[in-house]
Amino acid sequence: MGKDANAPKRPMSGYFRHCQAIRKSVEAETGLRGIKIAPMLSQRWKELDASSKARLNKESAAEMSVWKGAMESYRQTDDYRNFKAQKQQKKAKKVKKMKDPNAPKRPSTAYFLYMKKVRPSVVDRVGSSSVTIIGKKIGEMWKNLSEEEKSGYMATAERMRAKWQEKLAAYKNSASFAAFQERKQAAAPKAPVKAPKAKKMKKVARKVVRKVRK
């Protein structure tokens, strides 16, 4: 997930203000564009007089102060909370999809076993290397395959799956599996710490007062 589109826009630093002001003229002088003019912009900033730098940095600092206040207010809104929740969910999904490189590889399905077998002949027949065209043709062939022919591929896939499950069960007792689970757990988003409720805080405060009086 990228930036929060609803958040107040962060002001530019003095350096970037200067770059923005001179970018077009530098592009016109050099005939270069984009990242290629970065060294020239950096050099122009180094050569800029101290008073101009101070002015640009002062303007940036003033806007930054206003921005910080706006951000504090924005963090109390539903828009900000929704953005954080979506960001958390995306990170959780990413962690969930983490693959263990040492785990036994999941076997192919009956359809993929069939596809692997017939693909070379289908490529020759259709005269194209297009994945879409080849996939569509193989899909039609599989659909028209008799149940008896399909059963052979399905039986092979089932045997492969049974062996894979045995290997996976053994692997889950290994040190490699435990290490991967630790990495996955470390990458998982941490649950936000809830602030104590007002009633609970008042109760704690009363206890402290009673102890002091004693």
N, C-alpha and C positions, 0 to 999 in steps of 0.2 A: 504494500500500500504506500502511496506517495504522500505528498504534503496534505495537510488539512486545508481544504479550500475555503472553509469558513473562518479560519483563524486570522487575526490581524496580521497584515504583511510586515515582516521584519524589515527595518530600514537598512539601507546599504551603508557599509563602512566608508570612511573618507577615501580610501584607496579606490573602491569600486565607483564612488561618485566621480572621481577624477577620470577613471577609465571610460565611464559612460559619456562624459563630456567631450572627450577627445577621440573616441573610437572612430567616428566617421571620417575625421580629418586624417587619422593614421591610415585608415583603409584606403583613402584617396591617394595619399602620398606613396604608399608601398604597393598598392594593387593587390594586397593580401586580404583574406577574410577569416573570420572565426578564430580558432585557437592559434592560428599561425601568427597573429599579431600580438599574442600574449607577451613575448619577450620585449617588444617595443613599448607596450603599455607599462610594463614594469620599469623599464629604463626611464621613461618620461616621469614616472612617479619619483624615482630616485633623484632626478634632476630638478624636481619642483622645489621652489623656495620654501623655507620654513614657515613663513606667515600664511602662505596659501594652504599648506598642509594642515596647519593649526586651525584655519577657518573651516576647512572641509571636515576635519575630525570633530570640531566643536558642533557643527550642524548635525553630524551623525549622532553624537552623544545626546544632544537635546531630543532628537526623534526617538532614540533608543529608550530614553527615560519614559517618554509617553507610551511607547510600544509595550514596555514591561508592565505598566499599569493596565493597559488594554488587555494584555494577555492574562493578568491576574483575574480580571473580570470575566474574560472569556472562559477560563477554566472552571467557572461556576455554572456554565450553561449546559443545556441538554445536548447541544451540537458537539461540544467538546467531549462529553461523556460517551456519546454515540461513536465518535471517531476513535476514542481509546478502546471501546469495546470491540469495534470492528478490527482494529489493529491487533488486539489480543486474540481474537478468533482466527485471524489469518496466520498468526504465529503458531497457534495451537495446531492448525491444519498442517502447517509446514512440518512441525515436529512429528505429527502423526504419520506423515508420509515418508519420514526418514527410513532409508533402507539399510539393512545390515549387510555389508559386503561379504561377511563370512558365513551367512546363513545358507543352508542348502537351497539351491535354485528351484523355484516352483516349476513343476513340469507343464508341458504343453497340453492343451485340451484336444479332444478328438478332432475338432475342426482344424486346428493349427497343424496337427500331424498330417492331415489330409492335404492342407495347403502347401506344406513343405514338400510333399511328395509330387504334387501335380504342377507346382509353379513353373519349373523349367519348360515343361511342354506347353503350358498356357502362354508363356512369354513368346515362344516360337510361333504358336498358332495365331495370336492376335497381332504379332509384329510390332509391339509397343512395350516400353519399359515403364509406362505410367502406372503408378501404384493404384490409382483409382480405377482405371480400366481393368487391370489384372485382378484386383480385389473383387470387383463387381462380377467378373466372369467366373472366378473360382466360387464365389458365393452362390451363383446360379447352379453351378455344377454340383455343389454340395447339397443344395436344396432338392435337386432331381435325383440324387443318389438313393438307391434302394435301402430299406432298413437293414437288410442283410449285410450290405457293403458297409454301411455306417457302423454296424455293431462291432466289426473287426477293429476299427479305429477307436471306438469307445472302450472296448475291452483293454486295448493297449494303454490308453490314457488312464484307465482305472488302475492298472497294475503299476504304472509309473507314479501315480498319485499315492498309492499305498506305501511304496518304497520311500517316497519323499516324506510322508508323514512320520515314518519310523526314524528317518535321519533327523528330521526336525525335532522330534521328541528327545532324541539323544543330544542334539545340539543345545537345547534349552537348559541342559544340565552342565554346560561347559563354561569355562572362565570367559571365553570370547563373548558369549551371549550376555553374561552378567556385566561385562565391561561396556557393551553396547547399550544396555538398558540404563546404565549410569549416565552415559553421554546423552541419551535421549531425555532422561529426567532432568539433567542439568540445562538442557536447551529449552525445556518446557517453560511457558510464561508463568511467572509467579503470581499467585492470587493477591490482589490488592489488600493491604492491611486496613481494616476498618477502624475508624476513629471511635473511641469509647462513647457510648450514648450519654446524653446529658444527665439522665437520672442516675446512671451508674457513677458518673463523675461526682455528683452531689453527695452520693452515699459514701464514696471514698473520702471526700472532703470532711464530712461529719465525723468519720472515724478518726481522721488525723486531728481534728479539733479536740475530740474527747481525750485522746492520748496526751495532747499537749496540756490540757487542763489538769490531768492526773499528775 
